Amino acid sequence: MNTRPAHHAPTEPSFTEEDLTCLAGARSFARGQDYLSDVAELSATDDRITATVYGTEPYHVLLLLAGPRLTGSCDCPYGQDGHFCKHCVAVGLTALAQRDDLQQLSAETARRAQTLDDWLDSLDRDQLRDLLREQLATDPDLHRRLELRAAAAGSDTSAVRAHILRLLDTRPFEQKGVVDRRDAAGYAAQLTEAALAIRALATTEPVMLAETAINAIGEAAERIDDSDGDLSHAAEEMAQAHLEACHRLLPDPVRTAEWLAAHLLSDWSHLPELDPAEYRDILGEPGWAELRRLAYEAHRSHPSGWTERYVLESVLKADGRVDELVTALSTDLEPNGSTHLAIALELGRAGRRDEAVAWAERGLSETETAPPRDRRLIEFLAHRYEEAGRLTDLVRVRRDDFRHHGTLATYRSLRTACRAADCWPAERPRALDLLHSTAIEEHTGQRLHTAPVLIEALLDDGDAEAAWKTAPSVPTTPAQWVRLADAVRERHPAEALPVYLRALTPLKQQAGDPAYERMTELLLSVRACHRALDTEPEFTRYLADLRADQKRKRNLMRMLDEHGL
């Protein structure tokens, strides 16, 4: 008997009505509530819920539960466009309403599946053959898949080739020359079938067939909407089939190198993305020498081409030719320092640490007037300085980075470096002055992207009093004002109180549990301020007015009751 794995049923769904609203939007959520009586055939396991919703026609819904994350799919037109539709909402709400019965429902789903397995196990060969032939007569897709597998199992290469060429044809899935995302999955499934058939062939033909398929995938990619990644996954399956066939059959190394180079240098080389290093043993010395020659030739013809450079780099990396790689990379240095970093990383992997640091330093020097730099270059050099105990150089790099990018992250990095070098007390006032001057510039409208950083830096330093005193003179966001009020409320309740009241005003116009939860938190803070000021009757009047104004929001009333408000 084929016993199914033990099934662990959930005690209740891991999502809420709020999750359904966020995924579907208010309009689809409201429409989904009208379909609750149309949900049928609800089935559940530990990671999915399925059902049929009888709308204009029967629609099949799948809800997937990946930890706290919920996703849904439906075969209605709106759902096929990738939306979490009203039918998904209806199934989700039904599952929530029946949460107490889900464990029993999940067990029933497992029981039915086991019953089917047991029945299939009980059939003899002739009965199974009759059952399969009955299905083949009504399912052309299954007929095609099994016909292909039969041809592959019998090494009928001509039949397999004909089947595969049909599977590679995008035309049955095209509309006006394009395969949209709803049909991309069907085409990708055919590619996976082709890859399975290629793997089953025992002749040398699989290599050629896989290469034909990979070329076809690349050429078709521009016409296919692969938003869901189905085509990319199928392309990787085909690439693996080609690699396995090459390992098994060891085709002509020079010819294989020529094909590999042509693919890597093509406009569609990213699909599938082949790694030359994986073909090193297959090509042997003759094939690898040819691949290297072709890579150098392409790079010489087009030294600034990204694809040509990438292919040469990949070959030289696999070859362990560090000096040649450095020479190739240094012929076209990117102005943001990313090429300097690539060279430094390769030298570091080769154990040439001093040269790696020199290239990273050169990168900082040569990109000083051309920000934005590649931030990985800064982190690489800072890490090397820290490892070597070069704390003065570490502070210098962090200071320079902070001056170019006055963010909270660069402020923290500078603070950490200065504390390690025991110079933070002297450096901090200069860093804060820079943030203050930046904030003033932003206040006049000259720059608008780092205005809140000064307040964030002071709060991050634990200097709430300084942040509170500074906030009125620089641009400060509403969220920062609330955080500041939280930090100084015990010492300055009278000043904190109006901040909370201002934050409550816009929330009164909003609906949904997140807004209600935030209102409750702010009201608790308002109450704390009034208690500290010994003005609780004033809070009682404010709360009564708010409750009267918001009485239609039942979830808000419930939350206020739960918190004693």
N, C-alpha and C positions, 0 to 999 in steps of 0.2 A: 504494500500500500504506500502511496505517495503522501506522507504526512506533511501538512503545511507547518511553517514555523509558528511558534507560540505567538499569540496576538495580545498586545497590551493595549487595552482600550482606554481612551481618555475619560476622565470623570466629567468634564465639561469643556466647552469650546474655550480656546485661549484668546478669543477676540471679543470685542464689545460692540454695542450699537454705534459708539463713537468711531470705532475703526471702520465700520461699514459706511458711515457718513463721510469720513475722510476719503475713503477709496472711491466712492461712487459720486460724491457731491450731493448737495441738498436736494436737487431736482430728481435725480435718479433714485435717491433714497426714498423720497416721498412716493414716487411711482412704484417702487418695489413693495411698499406696504400694501398696495392694492392687489398684489399677486399672491398673497399668503395662502389663499384658499386653492390656488392652482398648483401648488408644490406637491409632487408625488414621488414615490419610489426613493425616498430619502435613504441614503446608505452612508455609513461612517466607518472609518478605520482610525488608527492613531495619528495619521498625518493628512487625511483628506476626507472631504464630505462630497458626495455626489447626489444629484437629484434630477428629475425632469420637471420642467415648468411648462404647463400647458397654456401658452399664450396664443398668439395668432396661429402658431403651430407648435408642436412639441419641441422644446429647446433643452439641451443637455448641459448641465452646469457642473463644474468641478471647482471646489474650494480647496486650496492647498495650505496646510498649516506648518510653516517652517519656524518652530520656536514661537516667538511673539509676532512674527511677520505673517500676514495673511495675503494670499494672492487668489485671484479667481479668473476663470475663463468660461465662456458661454459660446455656443455656436449660432446665436442670433446675429444678425448683421452688425449691430452696434458692438456686441462682444467680440466678433471676429476682427474688428478694427482695433482691438486691444483695450477696450474700456471695461471697467468694472460696472456691469450693466444692472438694470432693475431686476433681472432674473437672479443675478448673483446676490443682490440685496435680499430678495425674497427667500432664497435658500438659507442665507446667513441668519436672517431673523427667525426662520422656522427652526433652525438648529438651536438658536438661543432659547426659543420658547420651549423646546423639548430637551433642554440640557439634562434634565433628570433621567430622561429615557435614552440618552445617547450611548451610554455604556452597554445597555441591553441591545440597542440597535446595532452597535459595533460588533457585539458578540454574534448577533444573528447574521450579519454580513459575513463574518468569518465562517460561521457554521454552513451557510449556503455554498461558499467557495469550497469548503472541505467536502461537502456532499457531492459537488460536481467532480472534484478530483477522484473521490472514491468510486464514482460511477464510471469515469473514464478508465480507471485502473481495472475495473471488473470486465471491460469489454475485451473480446479476443481480437486477433489480428484482422480477421475478415470483417468483423463488426466495425472496427475502427476505420478500415479501408472504405467500407460502404458509407460511413458517416462523413469521411473526408471527401469522397467523390460527390456526395450530396451537396456539401458546402461549395465545392469547386464549381458545380453547375450554376450556382447563383452568385458567386463572388469572383469577378474577373481579376481583381487585384491579387487575391490569393492564388488564383490559377497561374498568373504571370510569375509571381514570386517562386512558386514551387517548380514551375517549368524551368526557370533559370537555374535553380539549385540542382535540378536533375541533370541539366546539361553540364553544369560545372562538375558534378560528381562523376559523370561519365567522361570528363575531359573532352567534351565535344566543343572544341575551341571555336569553330565557325559559328555554331549556334549561340555560344556564350557571347561572342563578339557582336552578333546581330542584336541580341537582347540588350547588351550594355549600351550599344549605340542608341537604341530606342530610349533607354533609361536616361541617357545624357541629354536628350532632346528637350529643350525648354518650351517648345511651341505649344504643347497641350496645356501649359500652365499660364501662357502669356495672354495679356489683354493689351492691345495696342503696343505690342512689342515689349511689355514690361511684366514681370512677375511680382505681384504685390505680396505683402507679408502674410496674407491669409492663405496664399497658394504656395509660398516658399517652403512651408513645412512638408507639403506633399512631394515637391521636387526633391527636397533634401532626403526624404525617406527612400526615394528611388535611388539616389546616389549611395545611400547606405546599403541597399540591396546589391548594387553593382560591386561595392567593395567586398561584401561577403562572398559573392560569386568569384571574384578575382582571387581571393584568398584560397578558395577551394580548388583552383586549377593546379595541375601538377606539371604542366609544360612550361616552356620559356615564355609563352604568350602572356602570362599575367603581368610581366614587367611592361611590355608594350601597351597592353590594355590600360594599366594604371596610369601610364604617362599620357595616353590619349584622354583619359578621364580627367586628369589633373589639368591638362591644357583646356579642355572644354569647360571645366569649372571656372577657371580664370577668365576665360572669354565671356562667360555668361554672367559673371558676378556683377558687372555694371548694370545689368538689366533686372536684378533681383533685389527686392527689399528684404534685407536680412536683419531686420530690427530685433527679432527674437533669437538670432544666433544659430538657427537650425542649419543654414547652409554652411556656416563656418565649422560647425561640429561634424557635418557629413564630409566636408573637405578634409578635415583632419583624419577621419576614418580612412579616406582614400589614400592620403599620404602615408598612413601607417601600413596600408595594404601594399603600397609600392615598396616601402622600405623592407617589409618582411619578404616580399618576392625577391628583391635584390639580394638579401642575405641568403635566401634559400637557393637561388639559382645562379648567382654570380654572373650577371650578364657582362658583355664586352665593356671593360672599364673605360676606355677612351670614348666610346659612343655614349655611355651613361654620363660621363663627365660633360660632354657636349650638351646633352639634353638638360642636365642639372644647371649648367651655366645659363642656358637659354631661358630656363624657367626663372632662375634667381634674378636675371637681368630684365625680365619682362615687366610690363606695366602692371600686371596682376600678381606679382610674385608673393604678395601677402596672403593669397588664398589658393591653396594652403601655404603656410610659411614653412619652408623646408630649411633645416639646419645642415649646412655642409659638413659639419663635424660628424654627424651621424652616418655619413657616407664614406668616412675616411678608410675604414677597413674594406669596404666593398670595392672602392676604386683602386686600392693598392697604389704603389708608386707611379705606374704609368698614368693611371686615370687621375690621380691627385696632381701630378705635375701638369697635366693638361688643364685641369680646373684652375690651377694657380696661374697658368699662362693666360687663359682666357680672362680671368679676373683682372690681371695686370693690364692686358690689352684694352679691356673696357674702361678701366680707370684712366689710362693714358689718353684715350679718345675723348673722355668726358670727365676730367678731374673734379669738376664741381658737382657732378651728379650724385644725388644722395644714394640712389640704388647702387651705382657703380662703387662708391666708397664703402657702402655697407657690405657688399659681396666680398671685396678685397679684404676688408677688416676681418670678416668671418673666416675666410680661408687662412689668413695669416695667424689669427688667434688659434685656430685648430692646429696649425703647424708649429706653434710655439716660436715664431720668428718675431721676437719683440722689437728688435731694432728696425727691421723692415716695416713693421706695423707703425712704429713711431714716425718713421720717414713718410709713410703714406698718409698718416693722419695730419702731420704738420704741414702738408702742402696746401691745406685749405682750412685755416683755423676760424672757427665760428667767433663772432664778435662778443658773444655772451660768456665765453670761457668754457663752453661745454666740451669742445675738442681738447682743450688743455686738460680738463678733468679726465676725459677718456684715456689720454696718454698717461696721466699720473696713475690712474687705476691699473693700467696694464703693467707699468713699471713696478707698482707696488706688488702686484700678483707675482711678478718675477723676482721679488725680494730686493729690488733696487730702490730702497726707501729714500735715500738722499736725492736721487734723480727724480723720484716721484714728487717730493716736496718742492724741488726746484721748478718743475713744470707747473705745479699748482701756484707757486708764488709768481711765476711768469704770467700765469693766467690772470691773477688779480691785478698785476701791474698793467697788463695790456688791455684790460677791460675797465680800468678805473674811470675813464671818461665816457664809457658806453654802457651804463646800466639799462635794463636790469641784468645783472649777472645771473649766471646759473647758480642758484643757492647751494647746490650740492658741492660746488667747488669750495665755497666758504667753509662748509661743514667738514669737508675732507681735510682742508688745511688746519682748521682749528683742532680737529681730533688728533692730527699728527703732532701739532705743537704741544698739546696737552700730554700725549704719550711720552714725548721727549723732555717734558718738564720745562719747555720754553714758554714760561708764563707771561713774560713781557711781550713776546710776539703774539701770544694768544689774546692778550688784552688789546693789542693794536688791531688785530684782525676783527675782533668783536666790536671795537669802537668804530672802526671804519664802516662795518656793516650796519651798525646802528645809525650812523649819520646818513647813509644812503637810504635806509629803510627803517624809519622810526616807528616800528610796530611793538606791540607788547612782547612778542616772541623775541625780537632782537634785543629789547631792553632786558628781558630775563637772562638771555645768553651773556650779555655784557655784565650783568650783576654777578652771575655765577663765576665768570672768568676773573672779575676783579676781586671777588671774595677769596678765590684760590690764590691770587697774587697779593692779597692783603692791601688792596688800594681802593676798596669800594667807598669808604667815607669821603675820599677826595674826589672820586669820579662821579658819585651820585648827583651832587648839585649841578655839575655840567650837563649830565644827561637830562635832568629834569628841566633845566633852562632851555635846552634844545627842544624838548617836547612842548614847553610853554610857548616859545616863540612860534613853533609850528602851529599850535592851536590858535594863536592870535592871527596868524596869516589866514588860517582857514575861516576864522570868524569874519574876516573882511572879504571872504569870497574868493581868495586867490587859489586856495587848495581845499579839497573837500573830502579827502579819503582817510585821514588819520586823526580827525578832531578829537575823538574820545580817548585817545591813547594816554594822555597825561593823567586823567582821572583813573584809568585802569592801572597805570603804573603805580600810582600812589596807593591805591587799594591793595595791589599785589604786594607792595612793601609792608602792608599792615599799618599804614599811616593814614587812618581814616579821618582824623581831625584835619590834616593838611588837605586831603581831598575835598572835604566838606567846605573848607574855607576857600579853596581854589575854584570850585565848580561854578559859582556865579559869574566869574570873569572869563570863562572859556566855554566854547560849545560843549554842552553836556546832554546826552540823550535821556529820554524819560526813564528808560530801564536803569540807567546809571543813577539817576536821582533816587529811585527806589532803593537800589543797593546801598547808596550813601546813607539814606534814611535808616535802613536796617542797621548800618554800622554805628550810627551815632545816636540812635533813638533813646538809649538809656540816659545819655548825658544831655541830649537836646530834644526832649519830647515835643516841646512847643514848635520847634523848627521842622521836625520830621512830620508832624501831623498834616500840614497842608500838602506835603509831597504825596502822601498816601491818598488824600482826598482828590487831588488832581488826577492821579493814576486810575482812580475808580470811575471817573466821569465817562470816558469813552467805553468802558466795559459795560455800562448800563444799556448801551445800544446793541450789544452783541448777544448771540445765543450759542448754546453748545457747552458741553461739560468743561472744556479747557477754560473758557471765559468764566464760568461759574466758580471753578476751583480757584482761579486767580482772584476773583472778587472776594471769595471767602478768606483767602490769605491776607489780602489787604485790609479787610474789615477787622480781622484779628489784630493786625498791627495798629489800626486806628483805635481799637479798644484799649490796647496796651498804652498808647500815648495818653488817652483820656484818664486812664487809671493813674498813670504817673503824675498827671496834672490835677488829679482829684476833681475831674469834671465828668464823671460817668453819666449823670443825668442828660447832659448834652449829647453823649453818644447814644443813649437810649432813644432820644427823640429822632436823631439822624437815622438810626437803624429802623425805627418804626416807619418813617417816611419812605425809606428805601424798600422795605418789605411791601408796603402798600403799592408802590410804583411798579414793582417787579413780581407781583403775586401770581401772574400767569405762568411764570417760569417754575414749574413744579420741581425740576431737578435742583434748581438754585435754592428753593425753599427747603428741600430735603437736606442739602449740604449745610445750610445755615443752622438747621435744627440739630444736625449731627455734631456741630461744633459749638453748640450752646449760644448761638447768636440770634 
